[in-house]
Amino acid sequence: MESKSVLQKTTGSLFILGAVAVNIPYTLLISNFNYPDILREPVGTILTRFHEGGVGLIWTWFAFAWTGLPILFGIVLLHKVLEREDRFYLSIGTFSGLVGGIVQIIGLLRWTFVVPILASLYANPSTDLSHKDSVTVIFYTIHQYGGVILGEHIGQIFTIIWMGIISFIMLRSEIFKPWLGWFGFVAGFIYLFAQTELFATVIPNFPVAGEAGLIGSSLWLVWMILLGIFLIRAK
């Protein structure tokens, strides 16, 4: 029983740590890079601002990619905590959560290992207009694949699946209150509407739920913090 209590407390601490830690580089990106609004700016503006951010901005993106790592460990340990309550759906959920987290890390790391090269080429005074056009096309391609496809589509969809399955298990779990499960359903449903922005990048005049991404991701982080608190306090 004592080992199970330690497992629950460790799992809960990892979720709280990950949810809080990821907000530190995110806040720095808002203040230092005007993220995420800058992503709607022309490519030249994005690359110029990125180059002006220097090494500090590169390390901020690196931190943003990896500070969510405790959440991945939490997903694995949560499987051990809940495996007696559900096996089949929990396995699907754990797989989905890990896939979602890993591909989001991969997508974010493009800002550390790919975008700095493009930004340096674009900002170099010796780069002529034709080469800048080539850099622009490359950035668009990398951004759509690494950001839209991997990070925002596959990453968010699989994260929402994990969130939905864990919320379903919460409804009949002795560790959590049912309202936290319903909270997870609502947060995941709102987060799902963030996908409209992705389709709008390739389908003209596609209807967009503008604030769904910010609201959904914020509720997701709150939900994980509450999940962690319940795990730590549960007897």
C-alpha positions as CSV (number, residue, x, y, z in Angstrom):
1,M,0.0,0.0,0.0
2,E,2.8,2.4,0.9
3,S,4.5,1.8,-2.5
4,K,1.3,2.5,-4.3
5,S,0.9,5.8,-2.3
6,V,4.5,6.8,-3.3
7,L,3.7,5.9,-7.0
8,Q,0.6,8.1,-6.9
9,K,2.4,11.0,-5.3
10,T,5.3,10.7,-7.8
11,T,2.9,10.6,-10.7
12,G,0.9,13.6,-9.4
13,S,4.1,15.6,-8.9
14,L,5.3,14.9,-12.4
15,F,2.1,16.2,-13.9
16,I,2.1,19.4,-11.8
17,L,5.8,19.9,-12.5
18,G,5.4,19.5,-16.2
19,A,2.3,21.7,-16.4
20,V,4.0,24.5,-14.5
21,A,7.4,24.2,-16.1
22,V,6.1,24.4,-19.7
23,N,4.6,27.8,-18.9
24,I,8.0,29.4,-18.1
25,P,9.5,29.3,-21.6
26,Y,6.0,29.8,-23.1
27,T,5.7,33.1,-21.1
28,L,9.2,34.1,-22.3
29,L,8.2,33.5,-25.9
30,I,5.2,35.7,-25.5
31,S,7.3,38.6,-24.2
32,N,10.4,38.1,-26.3
33,F,9.0,36.8,-29.6
34,N,5.4,37.9,-29.6
35,Y,4.4,34.2,-29.8
36,P,2.0,32.9,-31.0
37,D,0.7,36.0,-32.8
38,I,4.0,36.4,-34.7
39,L,3.2,33.1,-36.6
40,R,0.5,35.1,-38.5
41,E,3.1,37.6,-39.7
42,P,5.0,37.3,-43.1
43,V,7.9,34.9,-43.2
44,G,10.4,37.7,-43.5
45,T,9.1,39.3,-40.3
46,I,9.3,35.9,-38.4
47,L,12.8,35.1,-39.5
48,T,14.1,38.6,-38.9
49,R,12.6,38.7,-35.4
50,F,14.0,35.2,-34.7
51,H,17.5,36.2,-35.8
52,E,17.3,39.3,-33.6
53,G,16.4,37.1,-30.6
54,G,19.8,35.5,-30.8
55,V,21.0,32.5,-28.8
56,G,18.7,33.3,-25.9
57,L,15.6,32.7,-28.1
58,I,17.1,29.4,-29.4
59,W,17.5,28.1,-25.9
60,T,14.0,29.3,-25.0
61,W,12.5,27.2,-27.8
62,F,14.7,24.3,-26.7
63,A,13.3,24.6,-23.1
64,F,9.8,24.9,-24.4
65,A,10.2,21.6,-26.3
66,W,11.7,19.6,-23.4
67,T,10.0,21.1,-20.2
68,G,7.0,19.0,-21.0
69,L,9.1,15.8,-20.5
70,P,7.8,15.2,-16.9
71,I,4.3,14.9,-18.4
72,L,5.5,12.0,-20.6
73,F,6.9,10.2,-17.5
74,G,3.6,11.0,-15.7
75,I,1.6,9.4,-18.5
76,V,3.6,6.2,-18.1
77,L,3.3,6.1,-14.3
78,L,-0.4,7.0,-14.5
79,H,-0.9,3.8,-16.5
80,K,0.5,1.9,-13.5
81,V,-1.7,3.7,-11.1
82,L,-4.9,3.0,-13.0
83,E,-4.2,-0.4,-14.6
84,R,-6.4,-2.2,-12.1
85,E,-9.4,0.0,-13.0
86,D,-9.1,-0.4,-16.8
87,R,-6.7,-2.2,-19.1
88,F,-7.9,-2.1,-22.7
89,Y,-8.9,1.6,-23.0
90,L,-6.1,2.7,-20.7
91,S,-3.5,1.0,-23.0
92,I,-4.9,2.9,-26.0
93,G,-4.9,6.1,-23.9
94,T,-1.3,5.7,-22.7
95,F,-0.1,5.0,-26.3
96,S,-1.9,8.1,-27.6
97,G,-0.6,10.3,-24.8
98,L,3.0,9.3,-25.5
99,V,2.6,9.7,-29.3
100,G,1.1,13.1,-28.8
101,G,3.8,14.3,-26.5
102,I,6.7,12.9,-28.5
103,V,5.6,14.4,-31.9
104,Q,5.0,17.8,-30.2
105,I,8.5,17.7,-28.9
106,I,9.8,16.9,-32.4
107,G,7.7,19.6,-33.9
108,L,8.9,22.3,-31.5
109,L,12.6,21.3,-31.9
110,R,12.5,22.7,-35.4
111,W,12.8,26.1,-33.8
112,T,16.1,25.0,-32.2
113,F,17.8,23.1,-35.0
114,V,16.2,24.2,-38.3
115,V,14.8,27.8,-38.1
116,P,18.0,29.4,-36.8
117,I,19.8,28.3,-40.0
118,L,17.0,29.7,-42.2
119,A,16.9,32.9,-40.1
120,S,20.7,33.5,-40.5
121,L,20.5,32.9,-44.2
122,Y,17.6,35.4,-44.5
123,A,19.2,38.0,-42.4
124,N,22.6,37.8,-44.1
125,P,23.2,41.0,-46.1
126,S,24.9,38.9,-48.9
127,T,21.7,36.9,-49.5
128,D,20.1,38.1,-52.6
129,L,16.3,38.3,-53.2
130,S,16.1,35.0,-55.1
131,H,17.8,33.2,-52.3
132,K,15.5,34.8,-49.7
133,D,12.6,33.6,-51.8
134,S,14.0,30.1,-51.6
135,V,14.5,30.4,-47.8
136,T,10.8,31.6,-47.5
137,V,9.6,28.5,-49.4
138,I,11.7,26.2,-47.2
139,F,10.4,27.8,-44.1
140,Y,6.8,27.4,-45.2
141,T,7.5,23.7,-45.9
142,I,9.2,23.0,-42.6
143,H,6.6,25.1,-40.7
144,Q,3.6,23.2,-42.3
145,Y,5.2,19.8,-41.7
146,G,6.9,20.2,-38.4
147,G,4.4,22.6,-36.9
148,V,1.0,22.1,-38.4
149,I,1.1,18.3,-39.3
150,L,3.3,17.0,-36.4
151,G,3.0,19.4,-33.5
152,E,-0.5,20.8,-33.9
153,H,-2.4,18.1,-35.7
154,I,-1.0,14.7,-34.8
155,G,0.3,15.9,-31.4
156,Q,-2.9,17.6,-30.3
157,I,-5.2,14.9,-31.6
158,F,-3.4,12.1,-29.8
159,T,-3.2,14.3,-26.7
160,I,-7.0,14.9,-26.8
161,I,-7.6,11.1,-27.2
162,W,-5.4,10.4,-24.1
163,M,-7.3,13.2,-22.2
164,G,-10.7,11.8,-23.2
165,I,-9.8,8.2,-22.2
166,I,-8.4,9.3,-18.8
167,S,-11.4,11.5,-18.2
168,F,-13.7,8.5,-19.0
169,I,-11.8,6.4,-16.4
170,M,-12.0,9.2,-13.9
171,L,-15.8,9.0,-13.9
172,R,-15.7,5.6,-12.1
173,S,-12.4,5.9,-10.3
174,E,-12.0,6.0,-6.5
175,I,-9.0,8.4,-6.8
176,F,-10.7,11.2,-8.7
177,K,-14.0,13.0,-8.5
178,P,-16.4,12.6,-11.4
179,W,-16.4,16.3,-12.1
180,L,-12.7,16.2,-13.0
181,G,-13.6,13.7,-15.8
182,W,-16.3,16.0,-17.1
183,F,-13.9,18.9,-16.9
184,G,-11.5,16.9,-19.1
185,F,-14.2,16.2,-21.6
186,V,-15.1,19.9,-21.9
187,A,-11.4,20.9,-22.2
188,G,-10.7,18.3,-24.8
189,F,-13.8,19.3,-26.8
190,I,-12.7,23.0,-26.8
191,Y,-9.1,22.0,-27.7
192,L,-10.4,20.0,-30.6
193,F,-11.7,23.1,-32.3
194,A,-8.2,24.5,-32.5
195,Q,-7.9,22.1,-35.5
196,T,-9.9,24.6,-37.5
197,E,-6.9,26.9,-37.7
198,L,-4.9,24.2,-39.3
199,F,-7.4,23.5,-42.0
200,A,-7.6,27.2,-42.6
201,T,-3.9,27.2,-43.7
202,V,-4.8,25.1,-46.8
203,I,-8.5,25.7,-47.3
204,P,-9.5,29.3,-48.1
205,N,-12.3,30.8,-46.0
206,F,-12.4,27.8,-43.7
207,P,-14.3,28.8,-40.5
208,V,-11.9,29.3,-37.6
209,A,-12.5,29.0,-33.9
210,G,-9.9,31.6,-33.1
211,E,-9.5,31.3,-29.3
212,A,-10.0,27.5,-29.1
213,G,-6.3,26.7,-29.1
214,L,-5.5,29.1,-26.3
215,I,-8.5,28.2,-24.1
216,G,-8.3,24.5,-24.8
217,S,-4.5,24.2,-24.1
218,S,-5.0,26.4,-20.9
219,L,-7.8,24.1,-19.6
220,W,-5.7,21.1,-20.5
221,L,-2.9,22.4,-18.3
222,V,-5.3,23.2,-15.4
223,W,-6.8,19.7,-15.8
224,M,-3.4,18.1,-15.4
225,I,-2.5,20.2,-12.4
226,L,-5.8,19.1,-10.8
227,L,-5.1,15.5,-11.8
228,G,-1.8,15.8,-10.0
229,I,-3.3,17.3,-6.9
230,F,-5.9,14.4,-6.7
231,L,-3.1,11.8,-7.1
232,I,-1.0,13.4,-4.3
233,R,-3.9,13.7,-1.9
234,A,-5.6,10.4,-2.6
235,K,-5.4,7.8,0.1
